[in-house]
Amino acid sequence: MLNQGMLFLLDTVFGLFIVALLLRFYLQLMRAPYGNPLSPFLIALTDFLVRPARRIIPGLWGLDLATLLLAWVIEFFVLAATLWLNGMAPHPYTPSTFLVLLLLSATGLLKQSIHIFMLVLIIQAVLSWVNPYTPLSGVLNSLSSPFLTFFRRRLPPVGNVDLSPLFVLILFQLVLTIPLAWVESILYGML
């Protein structure tokens, strides 16, 4: 019972922090406008780790690699702690199991990223009907437009309704269920 409580706290606290780091990375990557309510919150929440990490890990081509690497490292330790608390820790820790845990952490970050973008699409679709002029619309638009542009160019609106978010959500769900689940099952089998 204590393990379940520890797992819940581990997933909740560190999981939300990883999401905050990923959002910070993607907002900067997609050049989201800074004058939104989300960016200052994410910076205030994650700056205590990102600033020192930027001194060690430089950016590359405008990418904030320090933030992404921090998310990956935290995901690695959460995964290792989760396996240990569930009694599934690999014995012994060899370079191959370390590599498998690194790959599983990268897969976990990719899954969380897809979930973030799915949530962004759903929130954007709901807000387009309820309040299209919300201060978050610029952020949501900059996060979703790279995915929606491909389908918007190929699919005309049906009765003034843009169906491209639906196709992107279906594509994201397919990526989650087929290739990522397959890779995860192979990696967990190697532990």
matplotlib code that plots the C-alpha trace (Angstrom):
import matplotlib.pyplot as plt

x = [0.0, 2.9, 4.3, 1.1, 1.2, 4.8, 4.0, 1.1, 3.2, 6.1, 3.8, 1.9, 4.6, 7.4, 4.9, 3.5, 7.0, 8.0, 4.9, 5.8, 9.3, 8.0, 5.5, 8.3, 10.4, 7.6, 6.4, 9.9, 10.3, 7.0, 7.7, 4.6, 3.9, 5.3, 2.5, 0.2, -0.7, 1.0, 4.6, 5.4, 3.9, 6.1, 9.2, 8.6, 7.9, 10.9, 13.6, 15.3, 16.5, 16.6, 18.9, 21.8, 21.4, 21.7, 25.2, 26.3, 24.1, 24.1, 21.3, 21.5, 19.9, 17.6, 16.5, 16.5, 18.3, 18.8, 15.0, 14.5, 17.5, 16.2, 12.8, 14.5, 16.7, 13.7, 11.7, 14.6, 14.7, 10.9, 10.9, 13.7, 12.0, 8.7, 10.3, 12.1, 8.9, 7.0, 9.7, 10.6, 14.0, 16.5, 19.3, 22.1, 22.3, 24.4, 25.1, 22.5, 19.8, 20.9, 20.5, 17.1, 16.0, 17.2, 15.2, 12.1, 12.5, 12.7, 9.6, 7.8, 8.7, 7.4, 4.1, 3.7, 4.4, 1.7, -0.7, 0.1, -0.6, -3.8, -5.0, -4.0, -6.1, -9.1, -8.9, -8.5, -11.5, -13.7, -12.5, -13.1, -16.8, -17.0, -14.6, -12.3, -10.8, -9.3, -5.7, -4.7, -5.7, -2.4, -0.5, -2.8, -2.6, 1.2, 1.4, -1.2, -0.6, 2.5, 0.3, -2.9, -1.3, -0.8, -4.4, -5.8, -4.0, -5.5, -9.0, -11.5, -13.8, -17.1, -20.0, -17.5, -16.2, -12.5, -12.1, -8.3, -8.1, -10.0, -7.6, -4.6, -6.1, -6.7, -3.1, -1.7, -3.8, -2.5, 1.1, 0.4, -1.3, 0.8, 4.5, 5.0, 3.3, 5.3, 8.6, 7.7, 6.7, 10.1, 12.0, 10.2, 10.9, 14.6, 14.7]
y = [0.0, 2.3, 1.5, 2.6, 5.9, 6.4, 5.5, 8.0, 10.8, 9.9, 9.9, 13.0, 15.3, 14.4, 13.6, 17.1, 18.6, 16.7, 18.0, 21.5, 21.0, 19.6, 22.4, 24.9, 23.2, 23.1, 26.6, 27.8, 25.4, 26.5, 30.2, 30.7, 34.3, 35.1, 37.3, 34.5, 33.3, 29.9, 30.9, 33.0, 30.2, 27.5, 29.6, 30.4, 26.7, 25.3, 28.0, 26.7, 23.7, 25.0, 28.0, 26.0, 23.3, 25.9, 26.8, 23.2, 22.2, 24.7, 25.2, 24.0, 25.7, 27.6, 24.5, 24.5, 21.2, 21.8, 21.7, 18.6, 16.8, 17.6, 16.1, 13.0, 12.6, 13.1, 10.6, 8.1, 8.4, 8.2, 5.0, 3.5, 4.3, 3.0, -0.3, -0.6, 0.2, -2.4, -5.0, -5.3, -3.7, -5.4, -7.2, -6.4, -2.9, -3.4, -1.0, -2.8, -2.4, 1.3, 1.7, 0.0, 2.4, 5.4, 4.2, 3.6, 7.1, 8.5, 6.5, 7.8, 11.4, 10.9, 9.4, 12.4, 14.8, 13.2, 13.4, 17.1, 17.8, 15.7, 17.8, 21.0, 20.0, 19.1, 22.3, 24.3, 22.7, 23.3, 26.9, 27.6, 26.9, 28.5, 31.4, 31.8, 35.0, 33.7, 34.7, 31.1, 30.9, 32.2, 29.5, 26.7, 27.8, 27.9, 24.5, 22.8, 24.5, 22.4, 19.3, 20.7, 22.5, 19.2, 18.2, 21.7, 21.9, 18.6, 18.6, 21.4, 22.3, 20.4, 22.8, 25.4, 22.8, 22.1, 18.3, 18.4, 18.1, 14.9, 13.4, 14.5, 13.0, 9.7, 9.8, 10.4, 7.6, 5.2, 6.2, 5.6, 2.2, 0.6, 1.6, 3.1, 0.2, -2.2, -0.6, -0.4, -4.0, -5.0, -2.8, -4.0, -7.6, -6.8, -5.8]
z = [0.0, 0.7, -2.7, -4.4, -2.6, -3.5, -7.2, -7.2, -5.8, -8.2, -11.2, -10.2, -9.1, -11.5, -14.3, -14.1, -14.0, -17.1, -18.9, -17.8, -19.2, -22.5, -22.8, -22.2, -24.9, -27.4, -26.8, -27.6, -30.5, -32.2, -31.5, -29.5, -28.5, -25.1, -24.0, -23.1, -19.6, -19.9, -20.8, -17.7, -15.5, -17.1, -16.9, -13.2, -12.5, -14.3, -14.2, -11.1, -13.0, -16.6, -15.9, -14.3, -17.0, -19.8, -18.4, -19.1, -22.1, -24.9, -27.3, -30.9, -33.9, -31.5, -29.7, -25.9, -25.5, -21.7, -21.1, -23.3, -21.7, -18.2, -19.1, -20.4, -17.3, -15.0, -17.1, -16.8, -13.0, -12.7, -14.8, -12.8, -9.5, -10.8, -11.8, -8.5, -6.5, -8.5, -7.8, -11.5, -11.3, -13.7, -12.0, -12.5, -14.0, -17.0, -19.9, -22.0, -19.3, -18.9, -22.7, -22.6, -19.8, -21.8, -24.8, -22.7, -21.3, -24.8, -25.7, -22.6, -23.6, -27.1, -25.7, -23.3, -26.2, -28.3, -25.4, -25.0, -28.6, -28.5, -25.5, -27.3, -30.3, -28.2, -26.2, -29.4, -31.0, -27.9, -27.6, -31.3, -30.6, -27.1, -27.1, -30.2, -28.9, -25.7, -24.8, -25.1, -28.8, -30.0, -28.0, -29.0, -32.6, -32.7, -31.0, -33.3, -36.7, -37.7, -37.5, -38.9, -41.9, -43.8, -43.6, -44.1, -47.4, -48.6, -47.0, -47.6, -44.8, -44.8, -44.2, -42.8, -40.3, -40.3, -39.9, -39.9, -36.0, -36.2, -38.7, -36.7, -33.5, -35.4, -36.6, -33.1, -31.7, -34.4, -33.6, -29.9, -30.4, -33.1, -33.4, -29.9, -28.1, -30.2, -29.4, -25.7, -25.5, -27.1, -24.8, -21.7, -22.8, -22.9, -19.2]

ax = plt.figure().add_subplot(projection="3d")
ax.plot(x, y, z, "-o")
ax.set_aspect("equal")
plt.show()
